[in-house]
Structure formats: structure tokens, C-alpha cells
Amino acid sequence: MREFRRATAALKRGPSVETLVVEAATWRIRDIVVQAVASAGRDPTATMKALVSCQRRIVAIVHRVILF
């Protein structure tokens, strides 16, 4: 979850998806970041929305796994 927060903070700090992709190169969620950028058409706002949506889905999955 920390890396998702880093990603959204990076987009708020400097809305450049290229910078985000470079920064995320060593993160565990780097593939998710790259897919979010690609699916959002390299638009920073749409990329942020895609990352937040993905984070929510992952949290929901984790909560379901923990409860079972």
C-alpha cells in the first residue's frame, strides 16, 4: 500500500507519468504502474484514478482473504 501512496504522491508532486514510471522501476507494483499509465493514455489524472481504483480492489481482495 505504501507504494500506491508513493505513486499518487509522485503524480501530485509533478504530474509527469514518465517520472512516475522511472521512479517506480524498483517497486513491487511497477507492472501495475506501467499498465495504469498505458491504460490511461499517459494522462496523469487518469493514471492517478486508475492507481487508486487498483489499490481499492487489492485492499478488498486482501480483506476477503484475511476474513476467510
C-alpha positions in Angstrom: 0.0 0.0 0.0 2.9 2.3 0.7 4.0 2.2 -3.0 0.5 3.1 -4.1 0.7 6.2 -1.8 4.1 7.0 -3.2 2.8 6.7 -6.8 -0.1 9.1 -6.2 2.2 11.5 -4.3 4.6 11.5 -7.2 1.8 12.4 -9.6 0.6 15.2 -7.3 4.1 16.5 -6.8 5.0 16.6 -10.5 2.3 15.4 -12.9 4.5 13.5 -15.2 3.8 9.9 -15.9 7.3 9.5 -17.3 8.8 10.5 -14.0 6.5 8.1 -12.2 7.5 5.2 -14.4 11.2 5.9 -13.8 10.6 6.3 -10.0 8.6 3.0 -9.9 11.2 1.0 -11.7 12.3 -0.7 -8.4 8.9 -1.0 -6.8 7.0 -4.2 -6.4 4.0 -2.6 -8.2 6.0 -1.4 -11.2 4.0 -3.6 -13.6 0.7 -2.2 -12.2 2.0 1.4 -12.6 3.1 0.7 -16.2 -0.3 -0.8 -17.0 -2.1 2.1 -15.4 -0.1 4.6 -17.4 -0.8 2.7 -20.6 -4.5 2.2 -20.0 -4.8 5.9 -19.1 -3.2 7.1 -22.3 -0.3 8.7 -20.4 -2.7 11.2 -18.8 -1.6 11.9 -15.2 -5.1 12.4 -13.8 -6.5 9.3 -15.4 -3.4 7.4 -14.2 -4.0 8.5 -10.7 -7.6 7.4 -10.8 -6.6 4.0 -12.2 -4.0 3.5 -9.5 -6.5 4.5 -6.7 -9.0 2.1 -8.2 -6.5 -0.7 -8.4 -5.4 0.0 -4.8 -9.0 -0.3 -3.6 -9.5 -3.6 -5.4 -6.4 -5.0 -3.9 -7.4 -3.9 -0.4 -10.8 -5.6 -0.9 -9.2 -8.8 -2.0 -6.8 -8.8 0.9 -9.6 -8.2 3.4 -11.6 -11.1 1.9 -8.6 -13.4 2.2 -7.9 -12.4 5.8 -11.6 -12.9 6.7 -11.6 -16.5 5.3 
